[in-house]
């Protein structure tokens, strides 16, 4: 686990944004939890806040879930040279496009879902950077949790032409029950299979899951509880660092991690 690629490129995760119902409430939760400050952003698709850690812009929160009748969730956006071409490729390969492509700020975006139902975004425009040196509070790992990682890898690989990309920059690795996309020598995302069939919880479904970096996982979990959040996975040590799963007061799922040095 080494974070989003530095200088995010086409076909790789480049941005995360929360679809929230109430911008003010979301800011009250994530601001003190992840030490973010906010600035108003473009309103091409509705009210929007840009989240900063220090001087680094690292995520967005859009108050559009109510307007679009969408569930509150974190959405991973993939860079693309053409949002229209990528949206067409999504449809051709059995996915759906729910919103757009439409103009948003300095670029074009769309919201889509893969054949298993995992939502993701398309972004054509200036690329944000979350390198291995990303600050505390930044998204440092993106992971698709789905039914069949290899079937999903075929879908995303075809939509974003991973197999036709520069082999000096892109590498797709198959290991055990997951597929890992590496860009410029860094692990950019993983696709992990299993664990969703038969779940009694309707909120548990295939999804792209975001991990945010924190200095102290246990302290952040305690803070999340006081801010009205819910712990979905108690703190535990992993091969990549200490991790925990959280749900914000409106239902948005995410994870936190304090990475090994």
Secondary structure, DSSP 8 states (H G I E B T S, - for coil): ---S-SS--TTSEEEEEEE-S-HHHHHHHHHHHHT-EEEE---TTS-EEEEEETTEEEEEEETTTTTTT---EEEEEEE-S-HHHHHHHHHHTT-EEEEEEEEETTEEEEEEE-TT--EEEEEESS-----TT--TTSEEEEEEE-S-HHHHHHHHHHHTTGGGS-TTTEEEEEETTEEEEEETTEEEEEEE--S-TT-S-TT--SEEEEEEE-S-HHHHHHHHHHTT-EEEEEEEE-SSEEEEEEE-TTS-EEEEEEE--
